[in-house]
Amino acid sequence: MGTAEQTAAVPPTDELSGLIAEVLGVPEAALTEDSGPGVHESWTSLKHVEVVVVLEEHYGVALSSREIKSLTSIAAVRKLLAAKGADS
């Protein structure tokens, strides 16, 4: 198993994944970088809105409706926050 495969299989364990896990009511270990709305059973449309509110409040960012629609995974959230200069 190569390094990339090992990394993809390891659940994220950091502040961002912790926040998302808390909103979804699941352990961090249940999430991967690919987890997102429609992918993870706990990440419903209502929970997506809750995740967005928590992200905006915690990281001090404002997300447009276009940006919110682009949040299809934890990796996408991480990328967007980095683009906005927020440390995730």
Jmol script that loads the backbone (N, CA, C; Angstrom):
load data "model"
ATOM      1  N   MET A   1       0.847  -1.178   0.000  1.00  0.00           N
ATOM      2  CA  MET A   1       0.000   0.000   0.000  1.00  0.00           C
ATOM      3  C   MET A   1       0.887   1.232   0.000  1.00  0.00           C
ATOM      4  N   GLY A   2       0.685   2.139  -0.955  1.00  0.00           N
ATOM      5  CA  GLY A   2       1.489   3.340  -1.066  1.00  0.00           C
ATOM      6  C   GLY A   2       1.077   4.392  -0.061  1.00  0.00           C
ATOM      7  N   THR A   3       1.879   5.429   0.049  1.00  0.00           N
ATOM      8  CA  THR A   3       1.615   6.497   1.011  1.00  0.00           C
ATOM      9  C   THR A   3       0.287   7.185   0.740  1.00  0.00           C
ATOM     10  N   ALA A   4      -0.037   7.463  -0.515  1.00  0.00           N
ATOM     11  CA  ALA A   4      -1.299   8.125  -0.853  1.00  0.00           C
ATOM     12  C   ALA A   4      -2.488   7.274  -0.430  1.00  0.00           C
ATOM     13  N   GLU A   5      -2.384   5.964  -0.635  1.00  0.00           N
ATOM     14  CA  GLU A   5      -3.479   5.074  -0.240  1.00  0.00           C
ATOM     15  C   GLU A   5      -3.623   5.036   1.270  1.00  0.00           C
ATOM     16  N   GLN A   6      -2.508   5.034   1.973  1.00  0.00           N
ATOM     17  CA  GLN A   6      -2.556   5.025   3.434  1.00  0.00           C
ATOM     18  C   GLN A   6      -3.182   6.305   3.953  1.00  0.00           C
ATOM     19  N   THR A   7      -2.827   7.447   3.366  1.00  0.00           N
ATOM     20  CA  THR A   7      -3.359   8.733   3.792  1.00  0.00           C
ATOM     21  C   THR A   7      -4.858   8.806   3.574  1.00  0.00           C
ATOM     22  N   ALA A   8      -5.348   8.339   2.438  1.00  0.00           N
ATOM     23  CA  ALA A   8      -6.778   8.401   2.132  1.00  0.00           C
ATOM     24  C   ALA A   8      -7.591   7.553   3.094  1.00  0.00           C
ATOM     25  N   ALA A   9      -7.011   6.460   3.583  1.00  0.00           N
ATOM     26  CA  ALA A   9      -7.737   5.556   4.459  1.00  0.00           C
ATOM     27  C   ALA A   9      -7.761   6.036   5.907  1.00  0.00           C
ATOM     28  N   VAL A  10      -6.865   6.945   6.247  1.00  0.00           N
ATOM     29  CA  VAL A  10      -6.779   7.428   7.624  1.00  0.00           C
ATOM     30  C   VAL A  10      -7.770   8.567   7.819  1.00  0.00           C
ATOM     31  N   PRO A  11      -8.654   8.450   8.825  1.00  0.00           N
ATOM     32  CA  PRO A  11      -9.606   9.528   9.064  1.00  0.00           C
ATOM     33  C   PRO A  11      -8.890  10.808   9.494  1.00  0.00           C
ATOM     34  N   PRO A  12      -9.416  11.956   9.086  1.00  0.00           N
ATOM     35  CA  PRO A  12      -8.814  13.210   9.517  1.00  0.00           C
ATOM     36  C   PRO A  12      -9.050  13.400  11.014  1.00  0.00           C
ATOM     37  N   THR A  13      -8.047  13.849  11.727  1.00  0.00           N
ATOM     38  CA  THR A  13      -8.208  14.118  13.160  1.00  0.00           C
ATOM     39  C   THR A  13      -7.582  15.475  13.446  1.00  0.00           C
ATOM     40  N   ASP A  14      -8.363  16.504  13.259  1.00  0.00           N
ATOM     41  CA  ASP A  14      -7.896  17.855  13.507  1.00  0.00           C
ATOM     42  C   ASP A  14      -9.092  18.712  13.893  1.00  0.00           C
ATOM     43  N   GLU A  15      -8.849  19.988  14.048  1.00  0.00           N
ATOM     44  CA  GLU A  15      -9.903  20.900  14.488  1.00  0.00           C
ATOM     45  C   GLU A  15     -11.103  20.886  13.547  1.00  0.00           C
ATOM     46  N   LEU A  16     -10.867  20.965  12.237  1.00  0.00           N
ATOM     47  CA  LEU A  16     -11.962  21.000  11.269  1.00  0.00           C
ATOM     48  C   LEU A  16     -12.799  19.728  11.320  1.00  0.00           C
ATOM     49  N   SER A  17     -12.163  18.597  11.260  1.00  0.00           N
ATOM     50  CA  SER A  17     -12.927  17.348  11.292  1.00  0.00           C
ATOM     51  C   SER A  17     -13.640  17.181  12.626  1.00  0.00           C
ATOM     52  N   GLY A  18     -13.034  17.676  13.703  1.00  0.00           N
ATOM     53  CA  GLY A  18     -13.671  17.629  15.015  1.00  0.00           C
ATOM     54  C   GLY A  18     -14.940  18.464  15.053  1.00  0.00           C
ATOM     55  N   LEU A  19     -14.882  19.657  14.462  1.00  0.00           N
ATOM     56  CA  LEU A  19     -16.071  20.515  14.401  1.00  0.00           C
ATOM     57  C   LEU A  19     -17.182  19.844  13.601  1.00  0.00           C
ATOM     58  N   ILE A  20     -16.821  19.306  12.452  1.00  0.00           N
ATOM     59  CA  ILE A  20     -17.816  18.666  11.593  1.00  0.00           C
ATOM     60  C   ILE A  20     -18.398  17.431  12.274  1.00  0.00           C
ATOM     61  N   ALA A  21     -17.552  16.637  12.895  1.00  0.00           N
ATOM     62  CA  ALA A  21     -18.027  15.441  13.610  1.00  0.00           C
ATOM     63  C   ALA A  21     -19.006  15.828  14.709  1.00  0.00           C
ATOM     64  N   GLU A  22     -18.711  16.908  15.413  1.00  0.00           N
ATOM     65  CA  GLU A  22     -19.586  17.367  16.490  1.00  0.00           C
ATOM     66  C   GLU A  22     -20.959  17.770  15.940  1.00  0.00           C
ATOM     67  N   VAL A  23     -20.971  18.516  14.844  1.00  0.00           N
ATOM     68  CA  VAL A  23     -22.242  18.930  14.230  1.00  0.00           C
ATOM     69  C   VAL A  23     -23.035  17.710  13.765  1.00  0.00           C
ATOM     70  N   LEU A  24     -22.341  16.758  13.163  1.00  0.00           N
ATOM     71  CA  LEU A  24     -23.021  15.578  12.624  1.00  0.00           C
ATOM     72  C   LEU A  24     -23.388  14.566  13.709  1.00  0.00           C
ATOM     73  N   GLY A  25     -22.782  14.708  14.881  1.00  0.00           N
ATOM     74  CA  GLY A  25     -23.054  13.766  15.965  1.00  0.00           C
ATOM     75  C   GLY A  25     -22.441  12.405  15.742  1.00  0.00           C
ATOM     76  N   VAL A  26     -21.243  12.400  15.131  1.00  0.00           N
ATOM     77  CA  VAL A  26     -20.538  11.141  14.859  1.00  0.00           C
ATOM     78  C   VAL A  26     -19.113  11.258  15.384  1.00  0.00           C
ATOM     79  N   PRO A  27     -18.451  10.123  15.644  1.00  0.00           N
ATOM     80  CA  PRO A  27     -17.038  10.191  16.042  1.00  0.00           C
ATOM     81  C   PRO A  27     -16.182  10.616  14.845  1.00  0.00           C
ATOM     82  N   GLU A  28     -15.091  11.315  15.138  1.00  0.00           N
ATOM     83  CA  GLU A  28     -14.187  11.735  14.058  1.00  0.00           C
ATOM     84  C   GLU A  28     -13.739  10.558  13.209  1.00  0.00           C
ATOM     85  N   ALA A  29     -13.564   9.409  13.831  1.00  0.00           N
ATOM     86  CA  ALA A  29     -13.100   8.218  13.113  1.00  0.00           C
ATOM     87  C   ALA A  29     -14.084   7.774  12.038  1.00  0.00           C
ATOM     88  N   ALA A  30     -15.330   8.233  12.112  1.00  0.00           N
ATOM     89  CA  ALA A  30     -16.339   7.868  11.115  1.00  0.00           C
ATOM     90  C   ALA A  30     -16.222   8.718   9.853  1.00  0.00           C
ATOM     91  N   LEU A  31     -15.376   9.740   9.889  1.00  0.00           N
ATOM     92  CA  LEU A  31     -15.226  10.661   8.757  1.00  0.00           C
ATOM     93  C   LEU A  31     -13.921  10.423   8.013  1.00  0.00           C
ATOM     94  N   THR A  32     -13.952  10.710   6.716  1.00  0.00           N
ATOM     95  CA  THR A  32     -12.738  10.715   5.898  1.00  0.00           C
ATOM     96  C   THR A  32     -12.707  12.040   5.150  1.00  0.00           C
ATOM     97  N   GLU A  33     -11.643  12.302   4.442  1.00  0.00           N
ATOM     98  CA  GLU A  33     -11.555  13.526   3.640  1.00  0.00           C
ATOM     99  C   GLU A  33     -12.639  13.558   2.558  1.00  0.00           C
ATOM    100  N   ASP A  34     -13.152  12.391   2.165  1.00  0.00           N
ATOM    101  CA  ASP A  34     -14.197  12.320   1.146  1.00  0.00           C
ATOM    102  C   ASP A  34     -15.601  12.470   1.718  1.00  0.00           C
ATOM    103  N   SER A  35     -15.743  12.474   3.054  1.00  0.00           N
ATOM    104  CA  SER A  35     -17.062  12.604   3.669  1.00  0.00           C
ATOM    105  C   SER A  35     -17.682  13.952   3.309  1.00  0.00           C
ATOM    106  N   GLY A  36     -18.968  13.931   3.036  1.00  0.00           N
ATOM    107  CA  GLY A  36     -19.677  15.158   2.696  1.00  0.00           C
ATOM    108  C   GLY A  36     -21.154  14.879   2.555  1.00  0.00           C
ATOM    109  N   PRO A  37     -21.925  15.892   2.187  1.00  0.00           N
ATOM    110  CA  PRO A  37     -23.360  15.696   2.012  1.00  0.00           C
ATOM    111  C   PRO A  37     -23.629  14.690   0.895  1.00  0.00           C
ATOM    112  N   GLY A  38     -24.513  13.753   1.171  1.00  0.00           N
ATOM    113  CA  GLY A  38     -24.835  12.728   0.182  1.00  0.00           C
ATOM    114  C   GLY A  38     -23.856  11.568   0.162  1.00  0.00           C
ATOM    115  N   VAL A  39     -22.721  11.731   0.836  1.00  0.00           N
ATOM    116  CA  VAL A  39     -21.712  10.667   0.905  1.00  0.00           C
ATOM    117  C   VAL A  39     -21.774  10.005   2.271  1.00  0.00           C
ATOM    118  N   HIS A  40     -21.822  10.807   3.306  1.00  0.00           N
ATOM    119  CA  HIS A  40     -21.918  10.293   4.674  1.00  0.00           C
ATOM    120  C   HIS A  40     -23.376  10.386   5.101  1.00  0.00           C
ATOM    121  N   GLU A  41     -23.926   9.293   5.592  1.00  0.00           N
ATOM    122  CA  GLU A  41     -25.362   9.230   5.901  1.00  0.00           C
ATOM    123  C   GLU A  41     -25.821  10.260   6.923  1.00  0.00           C
ATOM    124  N   SER A  42     -24.947  10.695   7.810  1.00  0.00           N
ATOM    125  CA  SER A  42     -25.330  11.695   8.816  1.00  0.00           C
ATOM    126  C   SER A  42     -25.285  13.121   8.280  1.00  0.00           C
ATOM    127  N   TRP A  43     -24.653  13.315   7.122  1.00  0.00           N
ATOM    128  CA  TRP A  43     -24.482  14.661   6.565  1.00  0.00           C
ATOM    129  C   TRP A  43     -25.675  14.973   5.659  1.00  0.00           C
ATOM    130  N   THR A  44     -26.783  15.298   6.277  1.00  0.00           N
ATOM    131  CA  THR A  44     -28.018  15.619   5.559  1.00  0.00           C
ATOM    132  C   THR A  44     -27.992  17.082   5.113  1.00  0.00           C
ATOM    133  N   SER A  45     -29.011  17.491   4.373  1.00  0.00           N
ATOM    134  CA  SER A  45     -29.068  18.883   3.926  1.00  0.00           C
ATOM    135  C   SER A  45     -29.192  19.836   5.114  1.00  0.00           C
ATOM    136  N   LEU A  46     -29.950  19.443   6.129  1.00  0.00           N
ATOM    137  CA  LEU A  46     -30.071  20.284   7.325  1.00  0.00           C
ATOM    138  C   LEU A  46     -28.736  20.359   8.060  1.00  0.00           C
ATOM    139  N   LYS A  47     -28.058  19.240   8.194  1.00  0.00           N
ATOM    140  CA  LYS A  47     -26.746  19.229   8.850  1.00  0.00           C
ATOM    141  C   LYS A  47     -25.727  20.037   8.052  1.00  0.00           C
ATOM    142  N   HIS A  48     -25.886  20.071   6.729  1.00  0.00           N
ATOM    143  CA  HIS A  48     -24.980  20.858   5.884  1.00  0.00           C
ATOM    144  C   HIS A  48     -25.093  22.340   6.252  1.00  0.00           C
ATOM    145  N   VAL A  49     -26.334  22.793   6.441  1.00  0.00           N
ATOM    146  CA  VAL A  49     -26.553  24.186   6.841  1.00  0.00           C
ATOM    147  C   VAL A  49     -25.902  24.440   8.201  1.00  0.00           C
ATOM    148  N   GLU A  50     -26.060  23.500   9.120  1.00  0.00           N
ATOM    149  CA  GLU A  50     -25.447  23.643  10.446  1.00  0.00           C
ATOM    150  C   GLU A  50     -23.926  23.678  10.346  1.00  0.00           C
ATOM    151  N   VAL A  51     -23.352  22.836   9.490  1.00  0.00           N
ATOM    152  CA  VAL A  51     -21.897  22.826   9.290  1.00  0.00           C
ATOM    153  C   VAL A  51     -21.452  24.194   8.781  1.00  0.00           C
ATOM    154  N   VAL A  52     -22.168  24.751   7.824  1.00  0.00           N
ATOM    155  CA  VAL A  52     -21.817  26.054   7.252  1.00  0.00           C
ATOM    156  C   VAL A  52     -21.838  27.137   8.333  1.00  0.00           C
ATOM    157  N   VAL A  53     -22.871  27.155   9.155  1.00  0.00           N
ATOM    158  CA  VAL A  53     -22.977  28.158  10.223  1.00  0.00           C
ATOM    159  C   VAL A  53     -21.801  28.036  11.186  1.00  0.00           C
ATOM    160  N   VAL A  54     -21.477  26.810  11.581  1.00  0.00           N
ATOM    161  CA  VAL A  54     -20.351  26.591  12.490  1.00  0.00           C
ATOM    162  C   VAL A  54     -19.040  27.041  11.846  1.00  0.00           C
ATOM    163  N   LEU A  55     -18.845  26.720  10.574  1.00  0.00           N
ATOM    164  CA  LEU A  55     -17.619  27.137   9.880  1.00  0.00           C
ATOM    165  C   LEU A  55     -17.514  28.658   9.836  1.00  0.00           C
ATOM    166  N   GLU A  56     -18.609  29.322   9.482  1.00  0.00           N
ATOM    167  CA  GLU A  56     -18.590  30.788   9.393  1.00  0.00           C
ATOM    168  C   GLU A  56     -18.282  31.419  10.748  1.00  0.00           C
ATOM    169  N   GLU A  57     -18.895  30.902  11.793  1.00  0.00           N
ATOM    170  CA  GLU A  57     -18.676  31.463  13.127  1.00  0.00           C
ATOM    171  C   GLU A  57     -17.273  31.142  13.647  1.00  0.00           C
ATOM    172  N   HIS A  58     -16.861  29.899  13.504  1.00  0.00           N
ATOM    173  CA  HIS A  58     -15.576  29.478  14.065  1.00  0.00           C
ATOM    174  C   HIS A  58     -14.388  30.113  13.340  1.00  0.00           C
ATOM    175  N   TYR A  59     -14.449  30.158  12.023  1.00  0.00           N
ATOM    176  CA  TYR A  59     -13.316  30.666  11.242  1.00  0.00           C
ATOM    177  C   TYR A  59     -13.462  32.126  10.837  1.00  0.00           C
ATOM    178  N   GLY A  60     -14.597  32.758  11.177  1.00  0.00           N
ATOM    179  CA  GLY A  60     -14.777  34.174  10.867  1.00  0.00           C
ATOM    180  C   GLY A  60     -14.831  34.470   9.385  1.00  0.00           C
ATOM    181  N   VAL A  61     -15.464  33.585   8.634  1.00  0.00           N
ATOM    182  CA  VAL A  61     -15.584  33.769   7.191  1.00  0.00           C
ATOM    183  C   VAL A  61     -17.062  33.861   6.814  1.00  0.00           C
ATOM    184  N   ALA A  62     -17.326  34.449   5.662  1.00  0.00           N
ATOM    185  CA  ALA A  62     -18.676  34.475   5.108  1.00  0.00           C
ATOM    186  C   ALA A  62     -18.643  33.653   3.827  1.00  0.00           C
ATOM    187  N   LEU A  63     -19.586  32.746   3.682  1.00  0.00           N
ATOM    188  CA  LEU A  63     -19.625  31.876   2.502  1.00  0.00           C
ATOM    189  C   LEU A  63     -20.813  32.238   1.634  1.00  0.00           C
ATOM    190  N   SER A  64     -20.562  32.379   0.351  1.00  0.00           N
ATOM    191  CA  SER A  64     -21.639  32.658  -0.602  1.00  0.00           C
ATOM    192  C   SER A  64     -22.402  31.363  -0.884  1.00  0.00           C
ATOM    193  N   SER A  65     -23.572  31.504  -1.481  1.00  0.00           N
ATOM    194  CA  SER A  65     -24.347  30.301  -1.808  1.00  0.00           C
ATOM    195  C   SER A  65     -23.573  29.416  -2.779  1.00  0.00           C
ATOM    196  N   ARG A  66     -22.820  30.015  -3.667  1.00  0.00           N
ATOM    197  CA  ARG A  66     -21.993  29.247  -4.614  1.00  0.00           C
ATOM    198  C   ARG A  66     -20.921  28.445  -3.870  1.00  0.00           C
ATOM    199  N   GLU A  67     -20.276  29.092  -2.894  1.00  0.00           N
ATOM    200  CA  GLU A  67     -19.254  28.408  -2.110  1.00  0.00           C
ATOM    201  C   GLU A  67     -19.867  27.285  -1.277  1.00  0.00           C
ATOM    202  N   ILE A  68     -21.032  27.534  -0.706  1.00  0.00           N
ATOM    203  CA  ILE A  68     -21.700  26.516   0.100  1.00  0.00           C
ATOM    204  C   ILE A  68     -22.008  25.283  -0.746  1.00  0.00           C
ATOM    205  N   LYS A  69     -22.465  25.490  -1.967  1.00  0.00           N
ATOM    206  CA  LYS A  69     -22.759  24.371  -2.868  1.00  0.00           C
ATOM    207  C   LYS A  69     -21.497  23.598  -3.235  1.00  0.00           C
ATOM    208  N   SER A  70     -20.337  24.275  -3.175  1.00  0.00           N
ATOM    209  CA  SER A  70     -19.076  23.617  -3.545  1.00  0.00           C
ATOM    210  C   SER A  70     -18.522  22.741  -2.424  1.00  0.00           C
ATOM    211  N   LEU A  71     -19.122  22.797  -1.250  1.00  0.00           N
ATOM    212  CA  LEU A  71     -18.620  22.033  -0.101  1.00  0.00           C
ATOM    213  C   LEU A  71     -19.152  20.611  -0.163  1.00  0.00           C
ATOM    214  N   THR A  72     -18.531  19.809  -0.994  1.00  0.00           N
ATOM    215  CA  THR A  72     -18.987  18.437  -1.236  1.00  0.00           C
ATOM    216  C   THR A  72     -18.233  17.397  -0.424  1.00  0.00           C
ATOM    217  N   SER A  73     -17.206  17.833   0.305  1.00  0.00           N
ATOM    218  CA  SER A  73     -16.408  16.910   1.120  1.00  0.00           C
ATOM    219  C   SER A  73     -15.608  17.713   2.133  1.00  0.00           C
ATOM    220  N   ILE A  74     -15.045  17.014   3.098  1.00  0.00           N
ATOM    221  CA  ILE A  74     -14.176  17.687   4.063  1.00  0.00           C
ATOM    222  C   ILE A  74     -12.971  18.277   3.332  1.00  0.00           C
ATOM    223  N   ALA A  75     -12.463  17.571   2.343  1.00  0.00           N
ATOM    224  CA  ALA A  75     -11.330  18.087   1.562  1.00  0.00           C
ATOM    225  C   ALA A  75     -11.705  19.399   0.869  1.00  0.00           C
ATOM    226  N   ALA A  76     -12.924  19.491   0.339  1.00  0.00           N
ATOM    227  CA  ALA A  76     -13.386  20.719  -0.326  1.00  0.00           C
ATOM    228  C   ALA A  76     -13.533  21.853   0.692  1.00  0.00           C
ATOM    229  N   VAL A  77     -14.007  21.540   1.890  1.00  0.00           N
ATOM    230  CA  VAL A  77     -14.122  22.544   2.951  1.00  0.00           C
ATOM    231  C   VAL A  77     -12.731  23.067   3.288  1.00  0.00           C
ATOM    232  N   ARG A  78     -11.798  22.148   3.458  1.00  0.00           N
ATOM    233  CA  ARG A  78     -10.419  22.509   3.796  1.00  0.00           C
ATOM    234  C   ARG A  78      -9.821  23.429   2.720  1.00  0.00           C
ATOM    235  N   LYS A  79     -10.043  23.088   1.462  1.00  0.00           N
ATOM    236  CA  LYS A  79      -9.506  23.880   0.344  1.00  0.00           C
ATOM    237  C   LYS A  79     -10.113  25.285   0.324  1.00  0.00           C
ATOM    238  N   LEU A  80     -11.423  25.376   0.531  1.00  0.00           N
ATOM    239  CA  LEU A  80     -12.088  26.681   0.528  1.00  0.00           C
ATOM    240  C   LEU A  80     -11.609  27.548   1.702  1.00  0.00           C
ATOM    241  N   LEU A  81     -11.511  26.948   2.867  1.00  0.00           N
ATOM    242  CA  LEU A  81     -11.025  27.722   4.020  1.00  0.00           C
ATOM    243  C   LEU A  81      -9.606  28.225   3.789  1.00  0.00           C
ATOM    244  N   ALA A  82      -8.770  27.396   3.181  1.00  0.00           N
ATOM    245  CA  ALA A  82      -7.391  27.815   2.880  1.00  0.00           C
ATOM    246  C   ALA A  82      -7.399  28.986   1.898  1.00  0.00           C
ATOM    247  N   ALA A  83      -8.279  28.937   0.898  1.00  0.00           N
ATOM    248  CA  ALA A  83      -8.372  30.005  -0.087  1.00  0.00           C
ATOM    249  C   ALA A  83      -8.833  31.309   0.554  1.00  0.00           C
ATOM    250  N   LYS A  84      -9.589  31.208   1.633  1.00  0.00           N
ATOM    251  CA  LYS A  84     -10.078  32.388   2.348  1.00  0.00           C
ATOM    252  C   LYS A  84      -9.108  32.834   3.443  1.00  0.00           C
ATOM    253  N   GLY A  85      -7.996  32.134   3.564  1.00  0.00           N
ATOM    254  CA  GLY A  85      -6.986  32.493   4.543  1.00  0.00           C
ATOM    255  C   GLY A  85      -7.296  32.048   5.960  1.00  0.00           C
ATOM    256  N   ALA A  86      -8.263  31.137   6.103  1.00  0.00           N
ATOM    257  CA  ALA A  86      -8.609  30.611   7.420  1.00  0.00           C
ATOM    258  C   ALA A  86      -7.760  29.369   7.679  1.00  0.00           C
ATOM    259  N   ASP A  87      -7.254  29.258   8.879  1.00  0.00           N
ATOM    260  CA  ASP A  87      -6.415  28.113   9.233  1.00  0.00           C
ATOM    261  C   ASP A  87      -7.303  26.978   9.715  1.00  0.00           C
ATOM    262  N   SER A  88      -7.401  25.907   8.906  1.00  0.00           N
ATOM    263  CA  SER A  88      -8.229  24.762   9.298  1.00  0.00           C
ATOM    264  C   SER A  88      -7.341  23.640   9.762  1.00  0.00           C
TER     265      SER A  88
END
end "model"
wireframe off; spacefill off
backbone 0.3
color backbone group
